[in-house]
């Protein structure tokens, strides 16, 4: 995957680490090993910035967690995304483990934007990411 340099900085922390070659914003929450509140603040800033620039989707990299059972950031991010969906901030989201052809959530995302099939995490069951759709 080709990453084209792009950056939005917040308190010295780079929120967006790049864009994929088919123009999806990457919001990296796991860089610097933040605590949950810092990660949620980065999530909010990243999502609002992506919406403001007119992006259709974003990939959130939150990691799986070091315990092997799923991390606190991953759980908090998914809970926060449910709240954002209820309030209309985002249209939909698809956990990485469902982002593929064998899940209804993955098929729905690709139906809205077929270029998502080109993402390197498509059909890889990556528990450390979540794909967000704004429209």
C-alpha positions as CSV (number, residue, x, y, z in Angstrom):
1,X,0.0,0.0,0.0
2,X,1.4,3.4,-1.0
3,X,1.1,6.1,1.7
4,X,1.1,9.6,0.5
5,X,2.4,12.0,3.3
6,X,-0.4,14.0,4.9
7,X,-0.7,15.3,8.4
8,X,-2.9,17.0,10.9
9,X,-1.3,17.7,14.2
10,X,-2.9,18.1,17.6
11,X,-0.7,19.0,20.6
12,X,2.3,17.7,18.8
13,X,0.7,14.3,18.0
14,X,0.3,13.3,14.4
15,X,-3.3,12.1,14.0
16,X,-3.5,11.2,10.4
17,X,-0.5,9.1,9.3
18,X,-1.4,9.0,5.6
19,X,-3.8,8.3,2.9
20,X,-4.0,5.0,1.0
21,X,-3.7,5.1,-2.7
22,X,-7.5,5.1,-3.1
23,X,-7.9,8.1,-0.8
24,X,-9.0,6.8,2.6
25,X,-7.9,8.7,5.7
26,X,-5.9,6.8,8.3
27,X,-6.5,7.8,11.9
28,X,-3.8,6.1,14.0
29,X,-4.8,5.9,17.6
30,X,-2.2,3.5,18.8
31,X,0.9,5.5,18.1
32,X,2.7,6.5,21.3
33,X,0.7,3.9,23.4
34,X,-1.9,6.4,24.6
35,X,-4.3,5.8,27.5
36,X,-8.0,5.5,26.6
37,X,-9.0,9.1,27.2
38,X,-6.2,10.3,24.9
39,X,-7.1,7.8,22.2
40,X,-10.8,8.9,22.3
41,X,-9.7,12.5,22.0
42,X,-7.7,11.7,19.0
43,X,-10.6,9.7,17.6
44,X,-13.0,12.7,18.0
45,X,-10.5,15.1,16.4
46,X,-9.7,12.8,13.6
47,X,-13.3,12.0,12.7
48,X,-14.4,15.6,12.8
49,X,-11.3,16.7,10.7
50,X,-12.1,13.9,8.1
51,X,-15.7,14.9,7.9
52,X,-14.7,18.6,7.5
53,X,-12.4,17.8,4.5
54,X,-15.2,15.8,2.8
55,X,-13.8,12.3,3.1
56,X,-16.1,9.4,2.5
57,X,-14.3,6.9,4.8
58,X,-11.6,6.6,7.3
59,X,-9.6,3.7,8.7
60,X,-9.1,3.8,12.4
61,X,-6.0,1.9,13.7
62,X,-6.6,1.2,17.4
63,X,-4.7,-2.0,17.8
64,X,-6.0,-5.2,19.3
65,X,-4.5,-4.9,22.8
66,X,-1.6,-6.6,24.5
67,X,-3.6,-9.0,26.7
68,X,-4.8,-11.2,23.8
69,X,-8.5,-10.6,24.7
70,X,-9.0,-7.2,23.0
71,X,-7.8,-4.0,24.4
72,X,-9.4,-1.2,26.3
73,X,-8.9,1.3,23.5
74,X,-10.5,-1.0,20.9
75,X,-13.5,-1.5,23.1
76,X,-13.8,2.2,24.0
77,X,-13.5,3.2,20.3
78,X,-16.2,0.8,19.2
79,X,-18.5,2.0,21.9
80,X,-17.8,5.7,21.0
81,X,-18.5,4.9,17.3
82,X,-21.9,3.4,18.2
83,X,-22.6,6.7,19.9
84,X,-21.4,8.8,16.9
85,X,-23.6,6.7,14.6
86,X,-26.7,7.3,16.8
87,X,-26.0,11.1,16.7
88,X,-25.4,11.1,13.0
89,X,-21.7,12.0,13.1
90,X,-20.9,8.9,11.1
91,X,-23.1,6.9,8.9
92,X,-21.7,3.4,9.6
93,X,-18.7,1.5,10.8
94,X,-17.3,-2.0,10.2
95,X,-15.0,-3.7,12.7
96,X,-11.9,-5.1,11.0
97,X,-12.7,-8.7,11.8
98,X,-16.0,-8.2,9.7
99,X,-14.4,-6.2,6.9
100,X,-14.6,-8.8,4.2
101,X,-16.9,-10.6,1.8
102,X,-18.2,-13.0,4.3
103,X,-19.8,-10.4,6.6
104,X,-22.9,-8.3,5.9
105,X,-21.1,-5.2,7.3
106,X,-18.2,-5.6,5.0
107,X,-20.4,-6.2,2.0
108,X,-22.5,-3.1,2.9
109,X,-19.3,-1.0,3.0
110,X,-18.1,-2.2,-0.4
111,X,-21.6,-1.8,-1.9
112,X,-21.4,1.9,-1.0
113,X,-17.8,2.3,-2.2
114,X,-16.3,-0.6,-4.3
115,X,-12.8,0.9,-4.1
116,X,-12.7,-0.5,-0.5
117,X,-12.0,-3.9,-2.0
118,X,-8.5,-2.5,-2.8
119,X,-7.7,-1.9,0.9
120,X,-5.0,-4.2,2.2
121,X,-7.1,-5.2,5.2
122,X,-10.1,-6.3,3.1
123,X,-10.9,-10.0,4.0
124,X,-8.0,-10.2,6.5
125,X,-10.0,-10.2,9.7
126,X,-7.8,-7.5,11.2
127,X,-9.1,-7.0,14.8
128,X,-6.9,-3.9,15.2
129,X,-8.7,-1.6,12.8
130,X,-12.2,-0.3,12.2
131,X,-13.5,1.3,8.9
132,X,-15.8,4.3,9.2
133,X,-18.2,5.7,6.6
134,X,-19.4,9.3,6.6
135,X,-21.9,9.2,3.7
